[in-house]
């Protein structure tokens, strides 16, 4: 960063922009993942396909889950992963160059504005120096000034700043833009409008929304999170302003002890069966993104914060903040005013406007390449479609959907915790956990509700299919073979019974009140058992769609 007066610019600003080499590298990495999947599929087909005739259930490697962690069906998931890669490659090939052209066009527009400002500063400095020089060389000694040398130094500095930046524009920015948009395009850039660059991928809207009150450290910290914030807010229908206000207030700009030990950005308390670890009474996450997504699910899916969601739907952040009092978020009277103060201090409501207007300016085709940037990073760290090979040489490929796997894991974790606690038993009279009792349907429904999913009006086996398929579940009819099940699947007899499949050929569910009282001293009223064909009417599988 260099400056003359109040004019500033960044010579290396474009280092964070996408380049054709990034695009090519990502396409290559997708191809490598695809080859790895194809190779693994060939080897596993030899075991479970026509070659060996062995089922995934029959293959167990020393206690390691059959073929795939948690019993995922090999062929199903390899096919899912391969399809995901093909879809992504198609998206990247169609959108990447368009996006990069717009991004560099925006950068060139900004560069031209910098040049204008720098030239004005240079011209003003030159005029001041020339005036002093003229006065000192006329015939009237009364006109002499003493600061001619300092004015000359100021002019020299301003001229060097202008010349250096113009050279950078001419040799770096313009050639890069013209390589994308075509020769001669830079001359027309002043007539073009690149404001439709996606806000999620660092376009002008997000940049212009930054408050002047931010310190450089605060600005950098927000930059690390903004892509995820805007993506999650769009996905769950919540307000960036409130999320950011709570995030900086609760975590003290990422410096609080709780955050540094848990990635917990929002002070969300740990509760039994929530599926997360615990640190001093707070939930522990694997990453900041996991914390942001859990926060979004809590507000939008738990049903506890209707006032917040009403405010969000009306783009009213103050109403949304006070709606937090609907649920058990924080009872302190000062909480809402403190969060609102943060929103106002840093103009976080500007991000609401960006989201409200479609992310990057209404009325034009916006290219959103956030999926590309996110998956590019994932691919580089060998996490794309979770293709890391474990120590036994077995490929672990989970469902590609970015949230469904996590939701199913949270639901299973809650169910397992309840089953392991013999204070919980079976009852149809008091069945929603209020007296530590569940029946078969309330147990399965509660597992997904505790994973942050809106279960609609689902209350018993007879309405589960209708309600859950409205809220992200797919209905797969027929009595399934165990090898076709995925962990988290709900097997359902609509007339009388339901349980959850947890992998390794096991079901978990609530069965009967064997002792006639509360609790479960037998350990069998809510427990894990081998899969059996009921027969079931079908399977409810959470996909998030």
N, C-alpha and C positions, 0 to 999 in steps of 0.2 A: 504494500500500500504506500502510495506517495501522495503528497498534497501540496497545493499552492493556495493559500488563503482557505476558502471553504470548498475548494474543488478537489475531489478525490477520485481515484480510479484504481483498478486492479489489473496489472499487466497479465497475470496468470489466471484470470477469472474463469477462462474456458476450460481449465483443467478438470472441472467436475462435469463437463458436458459430454454427452455421448458422441462417440466418433465411429466411423465406419469400421475401424479395427475392433471396437467393442462389439459391434453387431456381428462381425465375422467370427469373433472369438466365442460368442454365445451360441451361434448356430453350430459351430464346431463342437462345443461342449454338449449340446443337445444330441448331436449325432453320436458322440462317444457314449452317452448314457443309453441311447437307443441300441447301439451295438452290444453293450453289456447286457441289456435286457433280453435281446434276441438270443445271445449266447446262453444265458441262464435258462431261458424258456426251453431251448433245445435240450439242455441237460435234464431239466426237471420233467419235461414231457416223456423222456425215456423212462423215468421212474413211475410217473402216475398216469401216463398215456397208454397208447396201444403197446408200447414196448414192454414195460414191466407189469402193467396191470395192477400196480399197488395203489392203494388209496392214500391220500394225505394223512388220514387218521391212523393208518397202520404204520407209518414211518415216524419213529421217535428216536431222536439222537441224544441218548443219555440224559433224558429229562428236559432237553430243549424242546420247545413246542414244535409240533409236527410240521416239518419243513419251514414254516414261517412263524415268527414270533406271534404269539397269541392265536395260532391256528389259522392264519389267513390262507385262503385257498390260492395255490400257486398260479394256476392258469388264469383264473379270474383277475387276479391283481396285476399279473404281467401284462395282460391284455389292456387293463385299465390304464396302466402306466404308459404303455406304448401309444395308446390313443391320445393320452394327455400330451405326450411329447409331439405327436403329429399336429395336434391342434395348436400348441404353442408355436411350433415352427411356422405354421401358416400365418398366425397372428403377427409374428415378428417380421416375416418376409413382406407382409402387406403394409405394415404400419411403421416399421423402424425408420426407413429413409425419409418418409414424410415428416415424421416427428423430428428427426435430427435436423432436417432442413428448416423447419419452423423454429426450433430451439436456437440454431445458429443465426437465423434471420433476426430473432429477437436480440441476440447478443450484438449483432452488427448495428442494429438500430441504437442500442444503448451506447455502443462505441462511438457512433457518429455524434451522439449528443455530448459525450465526454470530449470529443475533439472540438466541438463548437465552444464548450465552456473553457477548455484549455486555450483555444485561440483567442477568445475574448480576454482571458486573463493575460495572455502574452501581449495582445495589442494594447491593453490598458497600461501594462508595465512599460511597454515601449514608448507610449505617448508620454507617460510621466517622466521617463528618462530623457526623451528628446526635448521636452519642455525645460527641464533643469539644465541640460547641456546647452540649449540655446541661450538661456538667461545668463549662464556663466561665461558665454562667449560674445555677448553684445557689448556695446560701448558704455552701458550704464552700470557701474559697480553696485548700485543699490538693488539691482535685480538678482545679484548673486545668491545662490543657495548652497547650503553645506552638505546636502545629502545626495549629491549626484552619484557618488560611487556606490552607495547602498542601493539607489534606484537602478543603477547599471547591473548590479549583482542580482537584483530581483528580476530584471528583464532576462538576463542570461539564464537564470534558473527556470523561468516560465517558458522560455524558448526551447530549452533542452527537454523539459517535460513534454511539451507539445510534439517536438520532433521525435522523441523516443516512442511516444504512444502512437503517433501516425505511422512510424515504421512498423510497429507491432500490428496495427490494423492492416497495413498494406501487405505484410509478409506472412501473417498468420491467419487473421480472422477472415479477410476477404477471400484468400485462396481456398480456405476450408469451406466457406459458404458456397463459393462458386463450383467447387467439386461436387457438391450435393445438388445445387439448384441449376447449374449450367453456367457456361461462360457468359459474362456480361450482366448477370442477374444482380450483382452488387450495386450497379449503378441505379437500379430501380428500387432498392430496398427502402428508400425513404417514402415511397408511394404505397408500400405494402403494410398490411396489418397482421402481425403475428400474435395478437393477444389471445388467440384460441389455443395456444400451447397449453397442454393439460396442467392444471394446478398441481396435480399429484406428482408430477415429475419435475417440479422445480421451475415452472414457468413464471412469467412476469407477475401474475396475480399474487402468488404466495410471497414473492419478493417484495412487492409493493405494500403488502399487508403488514409488514414488520413495523413494530412501534419504534419510535425514536428513543423511547425510554429504556430500551434493552441495552444491557452491557454487552460487550463482545462475547463474554463467556455465556451469558444467557441466550444470546442469538445463536451461538454454535450449538448449545444444548437443544434448543427448539428445532434447529435444522435437522438434528439427528432423528427427531421423532415425527416431523410434520408429514412425511409420506404416509406413515402408518396411521397417524391421527386422521387425516382426511379420508383415507380409504375406509377405515373402520367406521367413522361417522356416517359416511355415505351408505355403508352396508347395513348399519343398525338403526339409522334414522335418529341419531342423537346429535347434539350441537357441539361443534369444535370449541366454541367460546367457553362453555361450561367445563368440558373435558380439560381444556388447557388451564382454566382458572383453578380447578381442583388439583390438577397435576402439579402445578407450581406451588400451590398453597400447602398441599399435603406432603410433598417430597422436599419442599424448600429448595426448588431448582436442582433436584437430584443430589442434595447434600445430607439429607436426613439419615439418621442411623438405621431406621427401619428400611428405607429404600436400599441403602448400601448393603444390607444383609438379606434382602428378599426380592429385589426388583419390584417391590410393591409401590407403585406410583400414587395410589389413591387411598391408602390407609384402610383397605378393606380387611375386615376382621376375619380370622380363621373360625370356621364352624365345623362341627363334627360331620364328616361325610362329604365335605365340599370337594374332595379330590385333590387338594393342594397340601403341601407341607406347612409347618407352623413355625413362626419365629416370634416369640414374645406376644403371642395372641393374634398375630397378623398372618395373612396368607403369604406363601413363598412361591414365586414364579421362576421359570427357567430363563425368562427374558423380559425386557420391557414390553415387547409386543404382546406377550401372553398376558401381562398385567392390563394393558389397554383393552384387549379383547374381552377379558373377564369382566372388567368394569362395564363395557358396552353391553355384554349379555345380561349383567345384573340389572342395569337400568331398563333395558328394553324388553327382556324376556321373563323376568321373575314375576311380573304382575304386581310388584310392591310400590312402583313409582309412577302411577298413572298421572299424577300432577306434573311430574317432570316431562313425561312423554307428551302431554297436552301442550305444555309450553314449547317443546321442541317442534311439534307439528306446526305451531303458529310462529316459529322463529322468534320467540320471546324468551330470551335467556334469563331474565329476572324471574319470570314465572316458573321456568324450568328449575332454577336453583332452589327456589322456595318449595318446589315439588319434592325435593329430596327429603323434606320433613315427613312426607307421606309414609315412608318406610323407615327402617332402623339405621339409616346411613349415619346421621349424627344429630343428636337431640339438642346440642348447644345452640342457644339463640343467636350467638355471634357468628355461627358458621356461615350462613347464607350471606350476610353483609360482608364478611371477609373474602369470600369467593368472588362476589360481585365487584368488590374493590379491585381485585386482581384483574378481572376482565376489563374493567374501565381503565386501569392504569396502563395496561399494555395493549389496549384496543383489540382484544381477542375476538370481538364481535365481527371484525372485518372478515375473519375466516368463515363465519356463518354466511356472509354475503357471497363469498366465493362459492360455497357449497350450494346455496340457494339458487345461484345463477348457472348452475350446471357444471361448476368446477373451474371453468376458465372462460367465461363470457358467453352469454346466450346468443342464439341466432346464427352460430357458425359451427361448422363441423370440427369438433375438438378431438384431437388424436390423443388418446390416453395410453401411455406406454408404461404405466406404473407396474403392470404385470411383468413386462420385460425387465425392468430394472430390478424388481424384487427377485424374480426367478434367475436372473443373471447372477446375482449374489449367492443365491441358494445353490445354483449349479457349481459355482466356483468352490464352494465349501463341501461339495459331495453330498448335499442333502436333497437334491432334486429328486422328487418322488421317493425319498428315503432309500436310495439304492446302495447304501453302505453294506459291504459284505461283512458278515460277522465272523468270529474266530473259527466257526465250523465250516466256513466256506459256503454257507447257504445264503442266497440273496433275500433280503428282508424288504419286500415291496408292499407298502400299505396303500390303502385307498388314497387316490390322488387328491380328493376334495380337501381344501386347506383347513376346514373346520370340523368336518364330520368325524374324522378319526379321534380328535381331541375330545369332542363331545361324548362319543361312545366310551372312551377311556374314563372320563369323569363319572359317567353314569355307572359304569361297572365298579369303579373304585368306591363310590358311595354304597352301592348294593353289597359289595363284599364287606365293607366296614359294619354295616347293619347286621349281616349274617354272622359275622364273627363275634358280635356282642349279644350274649345270651339274655341280656335284660330286655331285648326286643323279641316279641312273640307274635303269634297269629291271632287275629280277631276280625270278625265281620261287623261287630257292633261299634267298635272304636278303631277305625281302620286307617287313619291318616297320620299316625305317628304321635298324636297328642298325648297318648298314654303308652307310648313306645310299642305300638301294635299296628300291624298292617295285614291286609289280605293280599291275594295274588295280584290283583290289578292295581290297587293303590301302591303296592310296593314297586312295581315296574314303572308306573306313571311318576311316582315320587323320585325314582332314580334319575329320570331324565329332567324332571323339574329342578332337582338339585344340581344338575349339570348346566343349568342356566337356560333351558329350553322352554319356550311357551308351549304348553301342552293343550291349549285351548280348553274345551269343556269336557275333556276326557275324565270319566269317573269310574267306569267299570268295563268289563270285557266287551259288553255289547255296543259301546260307543267309541272304543279305542281306535278302530280302523277309520271311522268317519272323521274323528277329531284330529288324530295325529297326522293323517295324510294331508290335512290343511296346514300343517305346521312343520314341514320339512322332512316328513317320513314318506318312503316309497312302500307300496303294498305289493308283495310278491305272493300270489295265490298258490295254494297247494301245500301238501305235507312235504316239507323239504328233506332232502338227504343231508346228513350232518356235514358232508364235505362241501355243500353249497352255502353253508352259513358263515357269517362273519361275526367276530366279537362285537357285542352290542346289539345284535339282532334280537327282536322281540318275536317269539313264537306265540301264536294266538289261536285259541279255540274260542270263537266269539260267544259261544253259549255258556262256557263254564270255567276256563282256566287260561293263564298266561304265565310265561317265564322268560328269562333273558339268557341268551347264549353268551358264554364268556370265553370260548375257545377251548382247545384241548378236549373236545367232546363233552363239555360240561355245561349244565344249566344251573342258574341260580334263581330261586323263587321262594315265595311264601306258600305253605302247603296246607297246614291244618293246626288246630289247637289241640295238641296231644295231651296236655295236662289239665285242661279245663280252667286255667287261671292265667294271669298275666305272666310275662316272661317266657323263657324258653329253656328250662333246665335240661331238656333232652338234647338241645342243640340241633333239632331236626325240623322245627316249625318253619324257620327261615334258614335255608342252607343250600349248599352246592351238591349236585348229584349228576350222575351220568345222563347224557342226552337220551331221550326216548321218543318214539313216535306215538303221539297222543291218540289219534292223529290230529294234527293241527290244520286249521283252515288256511293259514298262510303266515307270512313273515312281514313284520314292520321294520324297515331298515332306515335309519336316519341318514339322509344325504345333504340336508341343509337347503335343498332346492324347493 
